Amino acid sequence: MNTRPDQPLRLGTRRSKLAMSQSGHVADAVRAVTGRAVELVEITTYGDVSREHLSQIGGTGVFVTALRDALLRGEVDFAVHSLKDLPTAQPDDLVIAAMPRREDPRDALVARDGLTFEQLPDGARIGTGSTRRTAQLNHLALALGKRIETVPIRGNVDTRIGFVHDGELDAVVLAAAGLNRIGRGGEATDLLSVDSVLPAPGQGALAVECLASDTDLVAALGELDDPHTRAAVTAERSLLAALEAGCSAPVGAFADLLADGEIVNEMRLRGVVGTLDGTTLVQLSTTGPVPQSYDEAMALGRELADEMLAKGAAGLMGERSL
């Protein structure tokens, strides 16, 4: 490792309550496997200071670049990212040493009066900063015979839920994993099934990144890796990359493992692209053997992306009108 054993390992993290919480969990796990002290180093990213909506600033990398720069400058030894924030292209000099076991990948609704999505009134105002959620929520509402108004929002969990408590919005949609990690999962009034709303590629998963050259640290952090999580999110991110879409595109993907009795023997990958008004979706799935390598997981994602592109997915990603 780059630092002396008597010195703490420096973990780079965003400053938000959620980022600090999930980085704290990783720090505890690293202490357990290495016997080393770990200190959190708070880093402000462009995505934290910009008040523009993610679709305007291009969500790819806006929460990541400052952390990666700190790694390359040697200011931190490793960093923790929400995997869905990471660009699909991986820098040669950095490596994702671990993807710990994934949290709940679903989207969570926090609505006034304890309402579920189905119970929301016609014309309900729902806050989200995600084009993926906007497209699928509008589609789901249309299937229920009603319309909703999606309102673009930014801010931390307190700010977003505050829009509901203050009466500005009827509901907001957040990642269930984030709510769970800060101990607020009980505030969700509805968990949206992946059969209705596919999550962002990698949603609920974390990426623990360090210098590729620090082989001792790579090996130590690798003790936290969950192979099933890595296979699933690699397939999801491969689909995103093959669609040539970034974090702010209206693309959902989810890979889950299918079991025959006690034996897990297949992986199903589902993907969706839609117009923001929800009137048109391209939603397909493919199933194959559980990937045993990075290349196999990547191939599964590319296969489904090719099918989606053949069905017109590229044109839908370019559609921004509501």
Buried (B, 14 or more C-beta within 10 A) or exposed (E): BBBEEEEBBBBBBBEBBBBBBBBBBBBEBBBEEBEBEBEBBEBEBBBBEEEEBBBEBEBBBBBBBBBBBBBEEEEBBBBBBBBBBBBBEBEEEBBBBBBBEBBBBBBBBBBBEEBEBEEBEEEBBBBBBBBBBBBBBBBBBBEEEBEBBBBBBBBBBEEBBBBBEEEEBBBBBBBBBBBBBBEBBEEBBBBBEBEBBBBBBBBBBBBBBBBBEBEEBBEBBEEBBBEBBBBBBBBBBBBBBBBEBBBBBBBBBBBEEEEEEEEEEBBBBBBBBBBBBBEBBBBBBBEBEBBEEEEBBBBBBBBBBBBBBEBEBBEBBEBEEE
